């Protein structure tokens, strides 16, 4: 009998976000972020009157876990901590994370800390810093932000840091993802070239992440419809979650947040049903194996009894000695 096993079920889900800029919840075109203080070139799609705490409570009430709070520059700490307090254990936090402040956010309620710029130096990844951070927070609570951009004339994507303005030498490749997965539990990847533009996802990037990453990935950038969510599900092979920002109606867009939550819930309901079927099949196989084992023992016992009876007969003594 062929053994039945529990199947591994990959499920694409929706990951919410709270992007903070100067203490306010905003949706910004990522490629326009700079280190300048006057924000003259910054393109803001939406600025909310609601607080970070209100958004965190919304996600908590809708049972959406694993979303991220991103601090875009200085002046966002108070708002980030307020959101973490409102939804303890429900959201990740990133932006300026270092070994000397990471535990503060975890203690404040962050499920994970997200790091990018700190582990890069002169355009290269600094494995000593990555080791240090991993030792402080633990692999299981560390997320690496590998937000990336394409280079002109190239099909490859390279990680960008410092508000997505500086290219690094780190290419998104199977080898690099495999190596970095030893230090963290998840990757966060913004497709910077389309972030905040609502022009559709970066299909080739999502497909590469689904094929190459050995750990879960959350992709963000360009999503504008439920069809885009389904596309991420297909291209990412169920291994890539999706964040939607500017397109949502709660951030001034046209896509219904309520419908996205319903889509998310339906994905998990389908996976729960499949998991239940997998459990039932495994239980059935286990029972069949146990039954077969008991039958085998019973047959062996009867065979042994028959052998002993035969052995006791005088006419069989010589023959059985050779068995």
Residue pairs with C-beta under 8 A, 6 or more apart in sequence:
1 285
1 288
1 289
1 292
3 285
3 289
4 281
4 282
4 284
4 285
5 282
5 285
6 278
6 279
6 282
7 274
7 278
9 238
9 271
9 274
9 275
9 278
10 237
10 238
10 239
11 238
11 267
11 268
11 270
11 271
12 229
12 232
12 233
12 236
12 238
12 239
12 240
12 241
12 242
12 267
13 66
13 241
13 242
13 264
13 267
13 268
14 64
14 229
14 241
14 242
14 243
14 244
14 260
14 261
14 263
14 264
15 64
15 66
15 67
15 68
15 218
15 220
15 241
15 242
15 243
16 55
16 59
16 64
16 67
16 243
17 67
17 68
17 69
17 70
17 220
17 243
17 245
18 25
18 52
18 55
18 56
18 67
18 68
18 69
18 70
18 83
18 91
19 25
19 26
19 27
19 28
19 70
19 72
19 245
20 26
20 52
20 69
20 70
20 71
20 72
20 76
20 79
20 80
20 95
21 28
21 44
21 72
21 73
21 76
22 73
22 75
22 76
23 75
23 76
23 78
23 79
24 47
24 48
24 79
25 47
25 48
25 50
25 51
25 52
25 55
25 79
26 44
26 45
26 46
26 47
26 48
26 72
27 44
27 45
27 46
27 47
27 196
27 245
27 246
27 251
27 252
28 42
28 43
28 44
28 45
28 72
28 196
29 43
29 44
29 45
29 195
29 196
29 197
30 147
30 164
30 190
30 192
30 195
30 196
30 221
31 149
31 164
31 192
31 193
31 195
31 196
32 41
32 42
32 43
33 42
33 72
33 73
33 163
33 164
33 165
34 41
34 42
34 163
34 165
35 162
35 163
35 165
43 196
45 196
45 246
45 251
45 252
45 253
46 246
46 251
46 252
46 253
48 55
48 250
48 251
51 79
51 82
52 69
52 79
52 80
52 82
52 83
53 82
53 83
53 85
53 86
55 83
55 250
56 69
56 82
56 83
56 84
56 86
56 87
56 90
56 91
57 86
57 87
58 250
59 67
59 87
59 90
59 91
60 86
60 87
60 90
62 261
64 90
64 261
64 264
65 90
65 91
65 111
66 90
66 91
66 92
66 111
66 218
66 241
67 90
67 91
67 92
67 243
68 91
68 92
68 93
68 94
68 114
68 143
68 188
68 218
68 243
69 80
69 83
69 84
69 91
69 92
69 93
69 94
69 110
70 93
70 94
70 95
70 114
71 77
71 80
71 93
71 94
71 95
71 96
72 95
72 163
73 95
73 163
76 95
80 93
80 95
80 105
81 105
81 108
83 91
84 91
84 93
84 105
84 108
84 109
84 110
85 108
85 109
87 109
88 109
89 109
89 111
90 109
90 111
91 109
91 110
91 111
92 110
92 111
92 112
92 113
92 114
92 143
92 188
93 105
93 110
93 112
93 113
93 114
94 113
94 114
94 115
94 116
94 143
94 145
94 188
95 114
96 117
97 105
97 113
97 114
97 115
97 118
97 133
98 115
98 118
98 133
99 132
99 133
99 136
102 113
102 115
102 133
102 136
102 137
103 136
103 137
105 113
106 113
106 137
106 141
111 141
112 141
112 142
112 143
112 185
112 186
113 137
113 141
113 142
113 143
114 143
114 144
114 145
114 188
115 133
115 142
115 143
115 144
115 145
116 144
116 145
116 146
116 147
116 159
116 161
117 161
117 162
118 129
118 133
119 125
119 126
119 129
119 130
119 133
119 144
120 126
120 159
120 161
120 168
120 170
121 129
123 166
123 167
123 168
123 169
124 168
124 169
124 170
125 168
125 170
125 180
130 183
131 183
133 142
134 142
134 183
134 184
139 182
139 183
139 184
139 185
140 185
141 185
142 183
142 184
142 185
143 184
143 185
143 186
143 187
143 188
144 180
144 183
144 184
144 186
144 187
144 188
145 187
145 188
145 189
145 190
146 159
146 170
146 172
146 180
146 187
146 188
146 189
147 159
147 160
147 164
147 188
147 189
147 190
147 191
147 192
148 157
148 158
148 159
148 160
148 172
148 189
148 190
148 191
148 192
148 205
149 157
149 158
149 160
149 164
149 167
149 192
149 193
150 156
150 157
150 158
150 193
151 158
151 167
155 204
156 171
156 172
156 173
157 171
157 172
157 205
157 208
158 167
158 168
158 169
158 170
158 171
158 172
159 167
159 168
159 170
159 171
159 172
160 166
160 167
160 168
160 192
161 168
164 190
164 192
164 195
170 176
172 189
172 205
172 208
172 209
172 212
173 212
174 211
174 212
177 187
177 212
177 213
177 214
178 212
178 214
180 187
181 187
181 213
181 214
181 215
184 215
185 215
185 216
186 215
186 216
186 217
186 218
187 209
187 213
187 215
187 216
187 217
187 218
188 217
188 218
188 220
189 205
189 209
189 217
189 218
189 219
189 220
190 219
190 220
190 221
191 201
191 202
191 205
191 219
191 220
191 221
191 222
192 221
193 202
193 221
194 200
194 201
194 202
194 221
194 222
195 220
195 221
195 222
196 221
196 245
196 246
197 222
197 246
198 222
198 223
198 224
198 246
198 247
198 253
199 222
199 224
200 222
200 223
200 224
200 228
201 219
201 221
201 222
201 223
201 228
201 231
201 232
201 242
202 221
202 222
203 231
203 235
205 219
206 219
206 231
206 232
206 235
206 236
206 240
207 235
207 236
209 217
209 219
209 236
209 239
209 240
210 217
210 235
210 236
210 237
210 238
210 239
210 240
211 237
213 239
213 240
216 239
216 240
216 241
217 236
217 239
217 240
217 241
218 240
218 241
218 242
218 243
219 232
219 236
219 240
219 241
219 242
219 243
220 242
220 243
220 244
220 245
222 228
223 229
223 232
223 242
223 243
223 244
223 245
223 247
224 244
224 247
224 253
224 254
224 255
225 247
225 255
226 255
226 259
226 260
226 263
228 242
228 244
229 242
229 244
229 260
229 263
232 240
232 241
232 242
233 242
233 267
244 255
244 260
245 251
246 252
246 253
247 253
247 254
247 255
248 255
248 256
248 257
248 260
249 255
249 256
249 257
250 257
307 320
310 316
310 320
311 317
311 320
